Structure formats: C-alpha cells, structure tokens
Amino acid sequence: MKLDVLVGGEPVDALAMITHREASYERGRELVTRLRKLIPRQMFEVPIQAAIGSRVIARETVAAMRKTSSPNAMGGRTFP
C-alpha cells in the first residue's frame, strides 16, 4: 500500500512510501511522530498526517509559537 504524508494538508511526494498493509499503521505513526519533533514551530499550527488513499491513519500537530511581548517593547508608557 502507498503511505502518503501530508504536511499542512498538502501531500509531500518525497516522504511517500510503499508498505505492507499490516505494517502501514505503525510506520505512519512512527514517521509522523519523528517529523513533529524535527519541524520547527511556526507562527501557526501545522498538521502532519499519514494517509492511505483518502483515509488518515495518523496525525500530529506542530504547535504554534506563543506570542511574547512586553508593554515597553510595544511602545507603551509605564508610570512609576
């Protein structure tokens, strides 16, 4: 069976592989977990999915970066 990997909803041909039907779920889960650890955080969530045909068998999400700011950096005025 052909195991496709979708990053942000778009298929990535370089990550697709042919696996046996019985091993496809484990291979998909392992690949998606590794990719989640490798891909750096973005300004928005990035879903990573392993799919066979149109059926998604594994999914992980790269979390979005948190917004960090202080009032002084934003031009705010501080009062003593």
PDB file of N, CA, C and O in Angstrom:
ATOM      1  N   MET A   1       0.832  -1.172   0.000  1.00  0.00           N
ATOM      2  CA  MET A   1       0.000   0.000   0.000  1.00  0.00           C
ATOM      3  C   MET A   1       0.883   1.245   0.000  1.00  0.00           C
ATOM      4  O   MET A   1       1.981   1.239   0.556  1.00  0.00           O
ATOM      5  N   LYS A   2       0.394   2.301  -0.624  1.00  0.00           N
ATOM      6  CA  LYS A   2       1.152   3.551  -0.664  1.00  0.00           C
ATOM      7  C   LYS A   2       0.755   4.394   0.543  1.00  0.00           C
ATOM      8  O   LYS A   2      -0.422   4.688   0.753  1.00  0.00           O
ATOM      9  N   LEU A   3       1.751   4.775   1.328  1.00  0.00           N
ATOM     10  CA  LEU A   3       1.552   5.604   2.511  1.00  0.00           C
ATOM     11  C   LEU A   3       1.985   7.019   2.164  1.00  0.00           C
ATOM     12  O   LEU A   3       3.168   7.271   1.931  1.00  0.00           O
ATOM     13  N   ASP A   4       1.033   7.942   2.129  1.00  0.00           N
ATOM     14  CA  ASP A   4       1.317   9.337   1.813  1.00  0.00           C
ATOM     15  C   ASP A   4       1.461  10.143   3.099  1.00  0.00           C
ATOM     16  O   ASP A   4       0.816   9.841   4.103  1.00  0.00           O
ATOM     17  N   VAL A   5       2.308  11.168   3.064  1.00  0.00           N
ATOM     18  CA  VAL A   5       2.464  12.078   4.181  1.00  0.00           C
ATOM     19  C   VAL A   5       2.010  13.456   3.717  1.00  0.00           C
ATOM     20  O   VAL A   5       2.470  13.967   2.696  1.00  0.00           O
ATOM     21  N   LEU A   6       1.094  14.049   4.491  1.00  0.00           N
ATOM     22  CA  LEU A   6       0.575  15.374   4.183  1.00  0.00           C
ATOM     23  C   LEU A   6       1.062  16.347   5.249  1.00  0.00           C
ATOM     24  O   LEU A   6       0.887  16.105   6.443  1.00  0.00           O
ATOM     25  N   VAL A   7       1.671  17.444   4.818  1.00  0.00           N
ATOM     26  CA  VAL A   7       2.126  18.487   5.724  1.00  0.00           C
ATOM     27  C   VAL A   7       1.321  19.735   5.394  1.00  0.00           C
ATOM     28  O   VAL A   7       1.424  20.273   4.292  1.00  0.00           O
ATOM     29  N   GLY A   8       0.535  20.187   6.331  1.00  0.00           N
ATOM     30  CA  GLY A   8      -0.326  21.340   6.092  1.00  0.00           C
ATOM     31  C   GLY A   8      -1.412  21.049   5.082  1.00  0.00           C
ATOM     32  O   GLY A   8      -1.884  21.963   4.407  1.00  0.00           O
ATOM     33  N   GLY A   9      -1.820  19.798   4.964  1.00  0.00           N
ATOM     34  CA  GLY A   9      -2.866  19.406   4.030  1.00  0.00           C
ATOM     35  C   GLY A   9      -2.382  19.129   2.623  1.00  0.00           C
ATOM     36  O   GLY A   9      -3.172  18.703   1.780  1.00  0.00           O
ATOM     37  N   GLU A  10      -1.109  19.358   2.342  1.00  0.00           N
ATOM     38  CA  GLU A  10      -0.542  19.132   1.013  1.00  0.00           C
ATOM     39  C   GLU A  10       0.319  17.874   1.020  1.00  0.00           C
ATOM     40  O   GLU A  10       1.157  17.720   1.909  1.00  0.00           O
ATOM     41  N   PRO A  11       0.140  16.967   0.057  1.00  0.00           N
ATOM     42  CA  PRO A  11       0.981  15.759   0.022  1.00  0.00           C
ATOM     43  C   PRO A  11       2.430  16.084  -0.328  1.00  0.00           C
ATOM     44  O   PRO A  11       2.702  16.921  -1.189  1.00  0.00           O
ATOM     45  N   VAL A  12       3.351  15.411   0.351  1.00  0.00           N
ATOM     46  CA  VAL A  12       4.787  15.579   0.106  1.00  0.00           C
ATOM     47  C   VAL A  12       5.278  14.276  -0.523  1.00  0.00           C
ATOM     48  O   VAL A  12       5.377  13.253   0.155  1.00  0.00           O
ATOM     49  N   ASP A  13       5.582  14.315  -1.819  1.00  0.00           N
ATOM     50  CA  ASP A  13       5.959  13.105  -2.549  1.00  0.00           C
ATOM     51  C   ASP A  13       7.255  12.495  -2.040  1.00  0.00           C
ATOM     52  O   ASP A  13       7.424  11.276  -2.082  1.00  0.00           O
ATOM     53  N   ALA A  14       8.165  13.320  -1.563  1.00  0.00           N
ATOM     54  CA  ALA A  14       9.458  12.812  -1.102  1.00  0.00           C
ATOM     55  C   ALA A  14       9.316  11.943   0.143  1.00  0.00           C
ATOM     56  O   ALA A  14      10.207  11.142   0.427  1.00  0.00           O
ATOM     57  N   LEU A  15       8.226  12.077   0.891  1.00  0.00           N
ATOM     58  CA  LEU A  15       8.030  11.308   2.116  1.00  0.00           C
ATOM     59  C   LEU A  15       7.109  10.098   1.930  1.00  0.00           C
ATOM     60  O   LEU A  15       6.915   9.325   2.868  1.00  0.00           O
ATOM     61  N   ALA A  16       6.545   9.927   0.742  1.00  0.00           N
ATOM     62  CA  ALA A  16       5.652   8.794   0.477  1.00  0.00           C
ATOM     63  C   ALA A  16       6.457   7.499   0.430  1.00  0.00           C
ATOM     64  O   ALA A  16       7.622   7.484   0.032  1.00  0.00           O
ATOM     65  N   MET A  17       5.805   6.409   0.846  1.00  0.00           N
ATOM     66  CA  MET A  17       6.485   5.106   0.837  1.00  0.00           C
ATOM     67  C   MET A  17       5.487   3.988   0.582  1.00  0.00           C
ATOM     68  O   MET A  17       4.280   4.142   0.768  1.00  0.00           O
ATOM     69  N   ILE A  18       6.027   2.869   0.154  1.00  0.00           N
ATOM     70  CA  ILE A  18       5.234   1.666  -0.060  1.00  0.00           C
ATOM     71  C   ILE A  18       5.451   0.758   1.148  1.00  0.00           C
ATOM     72  O   ILE A  18       6.586   0.426   1.490  1.00  0.00           O
ATOM     73  N   THR A  19       4.352   0.361   1.790  1.00  0.00           N
ATOM     74  CA  THR A  19       4.456  -0.506   2.962  1.00  0.00           C
ATOM     75  C   THR A  19       3.467  -1.659   2.844  1.00  0.00           C
ATOM     76  O   THR A  19       2.536  -1.628   2.039  1.00  0.00           O
ATOM     77  N   HIS A  20       3.692  -2.657   3.654  1.00  0.00           N
ATOM     78  CA  HIS A  20       2.748  -3.763   3.747  1.00  0.00           C
ATOM     79  C   HIS A  20       1.526  -3.285   4.509  1.00  0.00           C
ATOM     80  O   HIS A  20       1.634  -2.424   5.382  1.00  0.00           O
ATOM     81  N   ARG A  21       0.382  -3.829   4.191  1.00  0.00           N
ATOM     82  CA  ARG A  21      -0.871  -3.408   4.807  1.00  0.00           C
ATOM     83  C   ARG A  21      -0.834  -3.506   6.332  1.00  0.00           C
ATOM     84  O   ARG A  21      -1.328  -2.617   7.025  1.00  0.00           O
ATOM     85  N   GLU A  22      -0.255  -4.573   6.847  1.00  0.00           N
ATOM     86  CA  GLU A  22      -0.229  -4.787   8.304  1.00  0.00           C
ATOM     87  C   GLU A  22       0.740  -3.845   9.017  1.00  0.00           C
ATOM     88  O   GLU A  22       0.530  -3.518  10.185  1.00  0.00           O
ATOM     89  N   ALA A  23       1.787  -3.407   8.336  1.00  0.00           N
ATOM     90  CA  ALA A  23       2.792  -2.546   8.967  1.00  0.00           C
ATOM     91  C   ALA A  23       2.543  -1.062   8.695  1.00  0.00           C
ATOM     92  O   ALA A  23       3.262  -0.213   9.222  1.00  0.00           O
ATOM     93  N   SER A  24       1.547  -0.741   7.889  1.00  0.00           N
ATOM     94  CA  SER A  24       1.364   0.648   7.468  1.00  0.00           C
ATOM     95  C   SER A  24       0.990   1.566   8.629  1.00  0.00           C
ATOM     96  O   SER A  24       1.459   2.704   8.668  1.00  0.00           O
ATOM     97  N   TYR A  25       0.161   1.117   9.577  1.00  0.00           N
ATOM     98  CA  TYR A  25      -0.229   1.981  10.686  1.00  0.00           C
ATOM     99  C   TYR A  25       0.972   2.324  11.565  1.00  0.00           C
ATOM    100  O   TYR A  25       1.162   3.483  11.931  1.00  0.00           O
ATOM    101  N   GLU A  26       1.777   1.325  11.902  1.00  0.00           N
ATOM    102  CA  GLU A  26       2.952   1.565  12.752  1.00  0.00           C
ATOM    103  C   GLU A  26       3.973   2.460  12.055  1.00  0.00           C
ATOM    104  O   GLU A  26       4.539   3.361  12.675  1.00  0.00           O
ATOM    105  N   ARG A  27       4.208   2.210  10.762  1.00  0.00           N
ATOM    106  CA  ARG A  27       5.161   3.035  10.011  1.00  0.00           C
ATOM    107  C   ARG A  27       4.681   4.480   9.915  1.00  0.00           C
ATOM    108  O   ARG A  27       5.471   5.413  10.056  1.00  0.00           O
ATOM    109  N   GLY A  28       3.391   4.659   9.676  1.00  0.00           N
ATOM    110  CA  GLY A  28       2.819   6.004   9.591  1.00  0.00           C
ATOM    111  C   GLY A  28       2.907   6.741  10.907  1.00  0.00           C
ATOM    112  O   GLY A  28       3.282   7.913  10.932  1.00  0.00           O
ATOM    113  N   ARG A  29       2.570   6.080  12.005  1.00  0.00           N
ATOM    114  CA  ARG A  29       2.631   6.709  13.331  1.00  0.00           C
ATOM    115  C   ARG A  29       4.067   7.101  13.675  1.00  0.00           C
ATOM    116  O   ARG A  29       4.307   8.194  14.187  1.00  0.00           O
ATOM    117  N   GLU A  30       5.019   6.212  13.394  1.00  0.00           N
ATOM    118  CA  GLU A  30       6.432   6.485  13.688  1.00  0.00           C
ATOM    119  C   GLU A  30       6.949   7.666  12.863  1.00  0.00           C
ATOM    120  O   GLU A  30       7.637   8.540  13.391  1.00  0.00           O
ATOM    121  N   LEU A  31       6.622   7.692  11.582  1.00  0.00           N
ATOM    122  CA  LEU A  31       7.088   8.762  10.700  1.00  0.00           C
ATOM    123  C   LEU A  31       6.511  10.116  11.107  1.00  0.00           C
ATOM    124  O   LEU A  31       7.227  11.117  11.134  1.00  0.00           O
ATOM    125  N   VAL A  32       5.228  10.145  11.420  1.00  0.00           N
ATOM    126  CA  VAL A  32       4.578  11.395  11.798  1.00  0.00           C
ATOM    127  C   VAL A  32       5.138  11.923  13.121  1.00  0.00           C
ATOM    128  O   VAL A  32       5.322  13.130  13.275  1.00  0.00           O
ATOM    129  N   THR A  33       5.408  11.036  14.068  1.00  0.00           N
ATOM    130  CA  THR A  33       5.974  11.446  15.353  1.00  0.00           C
ATOM    131  C   THR A  33       7.378  12.013  15.176  1.00  0.00           C
ATOM    132  O   THR A  33       7.724  13.014  15.803  1.00  0.00           O
ATOM    133  N   ARG A  34       8.182  11.389  14.338  1.00  0.00           N
ATOM    134  CA  ARG A  34       9.534  11.900  14.081  1.00  0.00           C
ATOM    135  C   ARG A  34       9.496  13.266  13.407  1.00  0.00           C
ATOM    136  O   ARG A  34      10.263  14.160  13.765  1.00  0.00           O
ATOM    137  N   LEU A  35       8.608  13.428  12.436  1.00  0.00           N
ATOM    138  CA  LEU A  35       8.507  14.706  11.733  1.00  0.00           C
ATOM    139  C   LEU A  35       8.071  15.824  12.668  1.00  0.00           C
ATOM    140  O   LEU A  35       8.547  16.952  12.544  1.00  0.00           O
ATOM    141  N   ARG A  36       7.172  15.527  13.601  1.00  0.00           N
ATOM    142  CA  ARG A  36       6.716  16.549  14.542  1.00  0.00           C
ATOM    143  C   ARG A  36       7.876  17.069  15.389  1.00  0.00           C
ATOM    144  O   ARG A  36       7.931  18.253  15.720  1.00  0.00           O
ATOM    145  N   LYS A  37       8.797  16.178  15.734  1.00  0.00           N
ATOM    146  CA  LYS A  37       9.954  16.591  16.537  1.00  0.00           C
ATOM    147  C   LYS A  37      10.971  17.369  15.702  1.00  0.00           C
ATOM    148  O   LYS A  37      11.689  18.212  16.239  1.00  0.00           O
ATOM    149  N   LEU A  38      11.043  17.100  14.402  1.00  0.00           N
ATOM    150  CA  LEU A  38      12.036  17.740  13.533  1.00  0.00           C
ATOM    151  C   LEU A  38      11.609  19.110  13.012  1.00  0.00           C
ATOM    152  O   LEU A  38      12.441  20.008  12.885  1.00  0.00           O
ATOM    153  N   ILE A  39      10.333  19.279  12.711  1.00  0.00           N
ATOM    154  CA  ILE A  39       9.859  20.520  12.100  1.00  0.00           C
ATOM    155  C   ILE A  39       9.797  21.612  13.174  1.00  0.00           C
ATOM    156  O   ILE A  39       9.158  21.412  14.207  1.00  0.00           O
ATOM    157  N   PRO A  40      10.442  22.753  12.955  1.00  0.00           N
ATOM    158  CA  PRO A  40      10.409  23.829  13.960  1.00  0.00           C
ATOM    159  C   PRO A  40       9.019  24.454  14.058  1.00  0.00           C
ATOM    160  O   PRO A  40       8.221  24.382  13.123  1.00  0.00           O
ATOM    161  N   ARG A  41       8.751  25.063  15.201  1.00  0.00           N
ATOM    162  CA  ARG A  41       7.465  25.718  15.410  1.00  0.00           C
ATOM    163  C   ARG A  41       7.303  26.887  14.444  1.00  0.00           C
ATOM    164  O   ARG A  41       8.268  27.573  14.104  1.00  0.00           O
ATOM    165  N   GLN A  42       6.075  27.095  14.014  1.00  0.00           N
ATOM    166  CA  GLN A  42       5.748  28.174  13.089  1.00  0.00           C
ATOM    167  C   GLN A  42       4.857  29.183  13.801  1.00  0.00           C
ATOM    168  O   GLN A  42       4.576  29.032  14.990  1.00  0.00           O
ATOM    169  N   MET A  43       4.419  30.191  13.098  1.00  0.00           N
ATOM    170  CA  MET A  43       3.507  31.184  13.673  1.00  0.00           C
ATOM    171  C   MET A  43       2.081  30.647  13.759  1.00  0.00           C
ATOM    172  O   MET A  43       1.219  31.273  14.376  1.00  0.00           O
ATOM    173  N   PHE A  44       1.831  29.492  13.144  1.00  0.00           N
ATOM    174  CA  PHE A  44       0.509  28.879  13.154  1.00  0.00           C
ATOM    175  C   PHE A  44       0.694  27.371  13.274  1.00  0.00           C
ATOM    176  O   PHE A  44       1.792  26.862  13.050  1.00  0.00           O
ATOM    177  N   GLU A  45      -0.364  26.661  13.623  1.00  0.00           N
ATOM    178  CA  GLU A  45      -0.290  25.211  13.757  1.00  0.00           C
ATOM    179  C   GLU A  45      -0.104  24.557  12.391  1.00  0.00           C
ATOM    180  O   GLU A  45      -0.702  24.983  11.403  1.00  0.00           O
ATOM    181  N   VAL A  46       0.731  23.518  12.345  1.00  0.00           N
ATOM    182  CA  VAL A  46       0.979  22.788  11.108  1.00  0.00           C
ATOM    183  C   VAL A  46       0.596  21.328  11.338  1.00  0.00           C
ATOM    184  O   VAL A  46       1.275  20.629  12.090  1.00  0.00           O
ATOM    185  N   PRO A  47      -0.485  20.851  10.700  1.00  0.00           N
ATOM    186  CA  PRO A  47      -0.847  19.444  10.862  1.00  0.00           C
ATOM    187  C   PRO A  47       0.025  18.550   9.978  1.00  0.00           C
ATOM    188  O   PRO A  47       0.315  18.886   8.830  1.00  0.00           O
ATOM    189  N   ILE A  48       0.436  17.409  10.528  1.00  0.00           N
ATOM    190  CA  ILE A  48       1.202  16.402   9.789  1.00  0.00           C
ATOM    191  C   ILE A  48       0.369  15.132   9.829  1.00  0.00           C
ATOM    192  O   ILE A  48       0.013  14.652  10.906  1.00  0.00           O
ATOM    193  N   GLN A  49       0.057  14.585   8.655  1.00  0.00           N
ATOM    194  CA  GLN A  49      -0.825  13.426   8.589  1.00  0.00           C
ATOM    195  C   GLN A  49      -0.211  12.337   7.729  1.00  0.00           C
ATOM    196  O   GLN A  49       0.452  12.614   6.729  1.00  0.00           O
ATOM    197  N   ALA A  50      -0.443  11.087   8.133  1.00  0.00           N
ATOM    198  CA  ALA A  50      -0.095   9.932   7.310  1.00  0.00           C
ATOM    199  C   ALA A  50      -1.405   9.350   6.803  1.00  0.00           C
ATOM    200  O   ALA A  50      -2.321   9.104   7.587  1.00  0.00           O
ATOM    201  N   ALA A  51      -1.499   9.130   5.499  1.00  0.00           N
ATOM    202  CA  ALA A  51      -2.756   8.681   4.913  1.00  0.00           C
ATOM    203  C   ALA A  51      -2.512   7.568   3.901  1.00  0.00           C
ATOM    204  O   ALA A  51      -1.481   7.514   3.229  1.00  0.00           O
ATOM    205  N   ILE A  52      -3.502   6.685   3.821  1.00  0.00           N
ATOM    206  CA  ILE A  52      -3.536   5.666   2.778  1.00  0.00           C
ATOM    207  C   ILE A  52      -4.761   5.985   1.941  1.00  0.00           C
ATOM    208  O   ILE A  52      -5.894   5.822   2.393  1.00  0.00           O
ATOM    209  N   GLY A  53      -4.525   6.442   0.718  1.00  0.00           N
ATOM    210  CA  GLY A  53      -5.624   6.916  -0.111  1.00  0.00           C
ATOM    211  C   GLY A  53      -6.180   8.198   0.487  1.00  0.00           C
ATOM    212  O   GLY A  53      -5.453   9.179   0.644  1.00  0.00           O
ATOM    213  N   SER A  54      -7.478   8.195   0.824  1.00  0.00           N
ATOM    214  CA  SER A  54      -8.079   9.370   1.455  1.00  0.00           C
ATOM    215  C   SER A  54      -8.271   9.165   2.956  1.00  0.00           C
ATOM    216  O   SER A  54      -8.793  10.045   3.641  1.00  0.00           O
ATOM    217  N   ARG A  55      -7.853   8.011   3.469  1.00  0.00           N
ATOM    218  CA  ARG A  55      -8.043   7.697   4.889  1.00  0.00           C
ATOM    219  C   ARG A  55      -6.803   8.070   5.698  1.00  0.00           C
ATOM    220  O   ARG A  55      -5.717   7.543   5.456  1.00  0.00           O
ATOM    221  N   VAL A  56      -6.967   8.977   6.658  1.00  0.00           N
ATOM    222  CA  VAL A  56      -5.867   9.404   7.516  1.00  0.00           C
ATOM    223  C   VAL A  56      -5.704   8.371   8.630  1.00  0.00           C
ATOM    224  O   VAL A  56      -6.660   8.059   9.339  1.00  0.00           O
ATOM    225  N   ILE A  57      -4.485   7.841   8.781  1.00  0.00           N
ATOM    226  CA  ILE A  57      -4.260   6.817   9.802  1.00  0.00           C
ATOM    227  C   ILE A  57      -3.463   7.331  10.987  1.00  0.00           C
ATOM    228  O   ILE A  57      -3.470   6.702  12.045  1.00  0.00           O
ATOM    229  N   ALA A  58      -2.767   8.469  10.840  1.00  0.00           N
ATOM    230  CA  ALA A  58      -2.002   9.047  11.944  1.00  0.00           C
ATOM    231  C   ALA A  58      -1.945  10.557  11.746  1.00  0.00           C
ATOM    232  O   ALA A  58      -1.865  11.049  10.620  1.00  0.00           O
ATOM    233  N   ARG A  59      -1.988  11.287  12.868  1.00  0.00           N
ATOM    234  CA  ARG A  59      -1.954  12.747  12.790  1.00  0.00           C
ATOM    235  C   ARG A  59      -1.233  13.308  14.009  1.00  0.00           C
ATOM    236  O   ARG A  59      -1.443  12.862  15.137  1.00  0.00           O
ATOM    237  N   GLU A  60      -0.380  14.294  13.758  1.00  0.00           N
ATOM    238  CA  GLU A  60       0.291  15.061  14.809  1.00  0.00           C
ATOM    239  C   GLU A  60       0.209  16.520  14.385  1.00  0.00           C
ATOM    240  O   GLU A  60       0.018  16.820  13.206  1.00  0.00           O
ATOM    241  N   THR A  61       0.353  17.424  15.344  1.00  0.00           N
ATOM    242  CA  THR A  61       0.294  18.850  15.045  1.00  0.00           C
ATOM    243  C   THR A  61       1.508  19.540  15.647  1.00  0.00           C
ATOM    244  O   THR A  61       1.800  19.381  16.832  1.00  0.00           O
ATOM    245  N   VAL A  62       2.214  20.309  14.819  1.00  0.00           N
ATOM    246  CA  VAL A  62       3.309  21.147  15.311  1.00  0.00           C
ATOM    247  C   VAL A  62       2.653  22.390  15.895  1.00  0.00           C
ATOM    248  O   VAL A  62       1.960  23.123  15.189  1.00  0.00           O
ATOM    249  N   ALA A  63       2.872  22.623  17.178  1.00  0.00           N
ATOM    250  CA  ALA A  63       2.207  23.719  17.870  1.00  0.00           C
ATOM    251  C   ALA A  63       2.701  25.078  17.378  1.00  0.00           C
ATOM    252  O   ALA A  63       3.834  25.218  16.918  1.00  0.00           O
ATOM    253  N   ALA A  64       1.841  26.055  17.484  1.00  0.00           N
ATOM    254  CA  ALA A  64       2.199  27.414  17.101  1.00  0.00           C
ATOM    255  C   ALA A  64       3.043  28.051  18.195  1.00  0.00           C
ATOM    256  O   ALA A  64       2.935  27.688  19.367  1.00  0.00           O
ATOM    257  N   MET A  65       3.885  29.006  17.804  1.00  0.00           N
ATOM    258  CA  MET A  65       4.672  29.738  18.788  1.00  0.00           C
ATOM    259  C   MET A  65       3.751  30.648  19.585  1.00  0.00           C
ATOM    260  O   MET A  65       2.755  31.157  19.070  1.00  0.00           O
ATOM    261  N   ARG A  66       4.094  30.839  20.827  1.00  0.00           N
ATOM    262  CA  ARG A  66       3.315  31.738  21.671  1.00  0.00           C
ATOM    263  C   ARG A  66       3.754  33.172  21.424  1.00  0.00           C
ATOM    264  O   ARG A  66       4.912  33.444  21.107  1.00  0.00           O
ATOM    265  N   LYS A  67       2.818  34.065  21.576  1.00  0.00           N
ATOM    266  CA  LYS A  67       3.101  35.475  21.371  1.00  0.00           C
ATOM    267  C   LYS A  67       3.792  36.010  22.621  1.00  0.00           C
ATOM    268  O   LYS A  67       3.253  35.904  23.723  1.00  0.00           O
ATOM    269  N   THR A  68       4.978  36.581  22.456  1.00  0.00           N
ATOM    270  CA  THR A  68       5.682  37.153  23.590  1.00  0.00           C
ATOM    271  C   THR A  68       5.914  38.627  23.323  1.00  0.00           C
ATOM    272  O   THR A  68       6.474  39.007  22.295  1.00  0.00           O
ATOM    273  N   SER A  69       5.478  39.447  24.260  1.00  0.00           N
ATOM    274  CA  SER A  69       5.709  40.883  24.120  1.00  0.00           C
ATOM    275  C   SER A  69       5.610  41.502  25.503  1.00  0.00           C
ATOM    276  O   SER A  69       4.979  40.951  26.405  1.00  0.00           O
ATOM    277  N   SER A  70       6.228  42.625  25.649  1.00  0.00           N
ATOM    278  CA  SER A  70       6.108  43.381  26.886  1.00  0.00           C
ATOM    279  C   SER A  70       5.572  44.763  26.529  1.00  0.00           C
ATOM    280  O   SER A  70       5.724  45.216  25.395  1.00  0.00           O
ATOM    281  N   PRO A  71       4.951  45.428  27.487  1.00  0.00           N
ATOM    282  CA  PRO A  71       4.384  46.744  27.160  1.00  0.00           C
ATOM    283  C   PRO A  71       5.421  47.744  26.662  1.00  0.00           C
ATOM    284  O   PRO A  71       5.114  48.571  25.803  1.00  0.00           O
ATOM    285  N   ASN A  72       6.650  47.680  27.189  1.00  0.00           N
ATOM    286  CA  ASN A  72       7.679  48.633  26.750  1.00  0.00           C
ATOM    287  C   ASN A  72       8.076  48.394  25.301  1.00  0.00           C
ATOM    288  O   ASN A  72       8.338  49.344  24.564  1.00  0.00           O
ATOM    289  N   ALA A  73       8.123  47.155  24.895  1.00  0.00           N
ATOM    290  CA  ALA A  73       8.513  46.850  23.526  1.00  0.00           C
ATOM    291  C   ALA A  73       7.436  47.294  22.536  1.00  0.00           C
ATOM    292  O   ALA A  73       7.726  47.544  21.366  1.00  0.00           O
ATOM    293  N   MET A  74       6.220  47.386  23.001  1.00  0.00           N
ATOM    294  CA  MET A  74       5.121  47.757  22.125  1.00  0.00           C
ATOM    295  C   MET A  74       4.886  49.271  22.097  1.00  0.00           C
ATOM    296  O   MET A  74       3.926  49.735  21.481  1.00  0.00           O
ATOM    297  N   GLY A  75       5.754  50.044  22.760  1.00  0.00           N
ATOM    298  CA  GLY A  75       5.610  51.492  22.762  1.00  0.00           C
ATOM    299  C   GLY A  75       4.693  51.996  23.854  1.00  0.00           C
ATOM    300  O   GLY A  75       4.268  53.151  23.851  1.00  0.00           O
ATOM    301  N   GLY A  76       4.394  51.099  24.794  1.00  0.00           N
ATOM    302  CA  GLY A  76       3.522  51.508  25.905  1.00  0.00           C
ATOM    303  C   GLY A  76       4.255  52.368  26.904  1.00  0.00           C
ATOM    304  O   GLY A  76       5.482  52.330  26.994  1.00  0.00           O
ATOM    305  N   ARG A  77       3.520  53.122  27.630  1.00  0.00           N
ATOM    306  CA  ARG A  77       4.109  54.022  28.610  1.00  0.00           C
ATOM    307  C   ARG A  77       3.969  53.409  29.995  1.00  0.00           C
ATOM    308  O   ARG A  77       2.905  52.895  30.343  1.00  0.00           O
ATOM    309  N   THR A  78       5.043  53.460  30.794  1.00  0.00           N
ATOM    310  CA  THR A  78       4.988  52.944  32.153  1.00  0.00           C
ATOM    311  C   THR A  78       5.022  54.104  33.128  1.00  0.00           C
ATOM    312  O   THR A  78       5.734  55.088  32.922  1.00  0.00           O
ATOM    313  N   PHE A  79       4.261  53.980  34.168  1.00  0.00           N
ATOM    314  CA  PHE A  79       4.198  55.017  35.200  1.00  0.00           C
ATOM    315  C   PHE A  79       4.849  54.498  36.468  1.00  0.00           C
ATOM    316  O   PHE A  79       4.627  53.352  36.859  1.00  0.00           O
ATOM    317  N   PRO A  80       5.665  55.348  37.126  1.00  0.00           N
ATOM    318  CA  PRO A  80       6.328  54.894  38.354  1.00  0.00           C
ATOM    319  C   PRO A  80       5.370  54.706  39.501  1.00  0.00           C
ATOM    320  O   PRO A  80       5.785  54.327  40.596  1.00  0.00           O
TER     321      PRO A  80
END
